[in-house]
């Protein structure tokens, strides 16, 4: 009996060791917790349209926007006065380019480019939202051709326009077709960069410092965009019922967020930024690397709404999304899922004609044909209505 007992104990010991040996000797793989799939399974998005118990769409929009704003707290206070000043001008073909400064918040004043078409007005207007690109030396100059700047800044801007916008400044393109255009630097770019010099790795420290003080970097960027749209709508030569927004890459994220956050924006176009958490939170996607993701990360919002659900707060506004089938940052399956989610929302409000979604045989790039179709989209909804 004693021998049998010893054998049983030995078997139990060996089995326990075998089970222990089968456990992973790590808790993180490729920047993700090993249980990331279980985390994603907890995301049921209870406040999405169709999941929420609210059946009035108007009430749902109000409550969903309130939730989004609560997740964004703390936000900068609106300015008591914009106090705009024009610091420089340049006449261009059919419009004037102006360098301006205005109060974007009670806490800070910012420089910007403002393009104003020739004529009487009031004109339709577009808030031009620049990209991320891990390129911080310029911001607004990615959208508007700079003037009276150093040769280095102009060369930088021209190079970026070639890399991402097919050699065309999107802001100037729209101004030449009759739109007032406003473009500011997001915090950390261009003239709002880091005093000591901007570096890619500083993003996480900046985001961390915001979080430690009860705010978020992304929320400040988004609220700056809201204030920009409100400022643009206040200008006497702008038709406040025809203010839109447009962006590429991070600018696209800013664009659909802006349309969701404020009704000062009447139409939006977002190029190369839409997907779902399911397809972005994987072991191989760029979104899981931190860094750049912090500029678009709203704490806790995934407990309530996924990306297409947030974008759907803009419904039934005219809204355009373009993505590329060769874009390695945004898996096509996730793009299609997001498009389908949003399409159901616009259809539910009998506004399916106001939602444009399209996949291009293109990489992460905003080419001239895409820009032309975006212009046609805005013309349809904002030029003759």
N, C-alpha and C positions, 0 to 999 in steps of 0.2 A: 504493500500500500504506500509505503514511504517513497519508493521509487516512482510509483505512478504520480504521486502528488508533486514530486520534483519535476517530472516530465511535463505535467500540466502547467506548473508555474513557469517553466522555461518556454513553453509554447505561447503563453499569454505575454511574457516579456518580449519575445521575438516579434509577435504580432503587433504589439504596441510600438515597438521600434520601427517596424516596417511601415505602420501608419504615419508615424512621425517623419520618417524619411521621405514619404510621398508628398508631404506638405511643401509648398514653395518656400525657398529661403529668402524671399524678398516680398515687399508689399507694394512696390511701385514698378511699373514697366512702361517705358517710353512716355514718361511724364504723367501717366495715368495710374490711379489706384487699381490694384488687380481686381477690385470689385466694381469697376466702373459700369459694367453692364447692369448690375443690380441697382446702382444709383440711377441710371437712366430709366429703369423700369418703374421707379417711384414717381417719375414725372408724368402726371396724368392731365395737366393743364386744365384744372377745374373751372377756370374763368374764361376759357375760349368760347366764342360764339358757337352754340350747339351743345357744348358741355355744360355751360352755365344754366342755372335754373331760371335765369331772367329771360323772358320771352319777348319783351319789347326791345327792338334793336336800338332805339334811341336811348333807352335806359341802360342797355348793355354797354354802348359806347361810352357813356358817361362814367359808369362804374369801372370799366376796364381802363379808361384813361386815368381815373383816380388811383387805381392800383399801381399803374405804371409810374405816376408821379410820386406816390408814397415810396416806391422802391428806389426812386432817384434822389430822395432827400439826403442831405441838405442841398438846396439849389441857390444860386446867386440871386439877390433881389433885383427886380427890374429898376431901371433908372428913373428918376423923377423927371429928367429932361434928357433928350438925346444930345442937344447942343452940338449939332453937326457943324464942322468947319471944313472948307475946301482948301487944301494945302498946295495943290498943283493940278494942271490941266494939260491935255493934249488933244488936238482935233484929229479925228480919224475919219475914215470914209463912211459918212452917214451917221456918225455919232461922236460924242465927246467922252474921252476917258478922264476921269477925275480921281485924284487921290484925296481921300477924306479922312477925318477922325470923328468919332462920336462915342458917346457914353453907352456902352453895351450893358452895363450894370451900375448900380450905385457904388460898386467896388472898383471898377476899372473902365478905362477908356481905350479904344482900339483904333488902329489904322485899317483902312479898307480901300478897295477899288470900287468905284461906282461908274458904270457906263450908261450914258443917257442919249437916246436917239435924237436926231434933229426933228423938229416939228413941234406941234402944239401939245400933244398929249390930251388926256392922260393915257399912259402906255401900259400894256401888260408888263409884268416884271418877273424875274427869275432870281432866286437865291442860288448862287453857284457854290457847291460844296466840294472842296478839294479832297483828294485821296490821301491815303497814308503812305504806302510805298516804301516804308522804312527810309524815307527821304525827308528830312526835317528842315533843311536850309531854306526852303521856300514852301509857301502854303497857297495863299491867294494867287500868287504868280503862276501856279499850275493851271489856273482857269482863265486868267486875264494877262495879256502880254504886258509886261512891266515897262515903264518908261522913266527916264531920268534916274536910272539906277547905275550901279557899277557894271562894267563889262562882264564881270564874273557872275553877277546875279542874272543878267540877260542871257548869258550863255547857258547857265543852269536851267533857266526856265525854257529856253528853246529846246534844249536836250530832253527835258522831261515831256514837253509837248510831243516830241517825236517818239519817245519811248511808249507813251501811254495813250496819246490822243491823235495819232496818225498825222502829227505835224500841225494840228489845228488847235488854236486856243478856243475852247468851247464858249467861254464868255464873250469873246469878241465876235464869234460866229452868230450868237444869238442877238447881240447888240446891233449888228449889221442888218438883222432881219426885224428890227423894230421893238426889241425888248430892252427895258431897263435891267441892268445886271448889277448885282451886289455880290462881292466876295470878300470874306474876312479870313484871317489866319485862325485855325483852331489852336487852342492852348497847347504849346510845345512846338509849333511850327512857325517858320518865317520870323517876323518881327515880334512874335510872342514866344520865342524859343527860350532856352536856358541861358542864363547870364554867363555861366562858365563854359558854354558850348554844348551843343546837343549831341547826345550819344544814344544809340539804340537801347543799351542796357539800362539807361536811366528811367525808361518808361515804367518799369516795375516798381522802382523806388518812388516815383511820383504818384503812381496809382496807390501804392501802399500808404503813403502819407495822407492822401485824400481819405482813404478808408479809415485810418486811425483817427481822423478828425470828423467822422460821421458823414462824409460825403463820398462821391466817386468821380473820378476824372471824366468818365464817359458822360455822366449826368451833366457836368459843367459844359462839356462840348455841346451836348444836345440842347441845353437851355440857352447857350449862346446863339445857337441856330434859331431857336424860337424868338429870341429878342431881335435877331437880325431880320427875320420875316416881319415882325411887328414894326420895326423901324422902316423897312422898305415900304410897307403898306401905308405908312404915315406920310410919305413924301407927296407933295401936292401934284406932281406930274406923273404919279403912279395910280392906276386904277386898282383900288384895294380889293375889288372883287375878282381880279385877275392876277393874283400873285401865285407863282409856282415855285418848285424847287427841283434841282437836278444835281446828281452826283454820280461819280464812278468809284468803284471799290469801297473804301471806307466812306467816301462821299455818298455812295449809294445807301449804305447803312444809315448815315446821317439824314438822307433824304426821306426814306420811308419812316424813320423815327420822327422827323419833323412834321410830316403829314399826319402822323398819328397823334402828336402832342398838341397841335394847334389848328384851329380853323381859320387862322389868318392865311394859311396855305390852302389854295383851292384845287391844286393839281400837283402831282409829283411824278418824277421819273427816276428810276434807280437802275444803274447799269453795273452788273457783275458783283452783286452782293444780295443773295437770298438763298436760304437753305433751311434745314431743320436741325435741331440739336441731335437727333438720332444719327444723322449722317455726318455731322461735324465733330461730334465727340467720339472719335475713334483713335486707334493707336497710330494711324499714319497721317491724319489731317493736320494741316498747319495751325488750325485753331487751338490745338492742345499744347502749344509751345509757350503760352504766356506772352510776354513782350507786347506785341502789337494788339493782341486780343483785349488788353486792358482798356484801350481807348474806346472800346465798343461794348464793355461789360457793365450791365446794370445789375447790382447785387439783388439776389432773391427773385428776380422776375420770372425765372424758369419754374418757380413753385406754382405759378398761376397761368403763364402764357408762353408759348414758343414764339420764335421769330415771325412766322406768317400770321399768327394770331395778333401780335402787336401791330403788324403792318395793316391788318384788317380793321383796326380802329378807324382808319382813314375812310373806309367805305361809307357812302357811295361815291366819293370823289373820283374824278378821272385819275387813273394810276397806271403807270407803265413799269414793267420789269423786263430787262434783257439780261440774259446770261449766256456764257459760251460753253459749247460742248467740249472744248479743249482746255477749259479753265481747271487747272489742277487744285485750286483752292476750294472749289465748290462742286462736290460730286453731283453729276447730272441727276442721279436718282433722288437726291435730296432736293434739288431744284424743282424737279417735277412734282414731288410730294408737296412742297411748299406752294407751288403754283395751283395744284388741285385744291389745297386747303383754302386758299384765298378765293379761287374761282367760285367755290360753293357759297362763300359769304356774299360776294357781289351778286351772284345769281339769286340768293335768298332775298335780296333787296331790289330785285328787278333792275339791276344796274350792270348787267354782264357786259354791255357795250362799252362801259367806262373802264374796264380792266383789260389792259393789254399785256400779255405774257408771251415771250418769244425766246427760243433758243437759237443762237447763231453758231455757225461753224467757225468758231473763233476762240482764241485763248483769252487770258485776262487782259483785255484791250478794248478801247473805245474808239472804233474806227470811224472814218468819215461817213460811211453809209449808215452806221448806227446813229451818228449824230444827226444826219439828215432826217431819219425816221422819227427821232425824238423831237426835232423841230416841228415836223409835220403833226405829231401828236399834240404838242402845245398849241400850234396854230389852229387845229381843229376845235379845241376846247376854250381857247383864250383870245383868239384874234377877232373873231366875227360874232361873238355871242354876248 
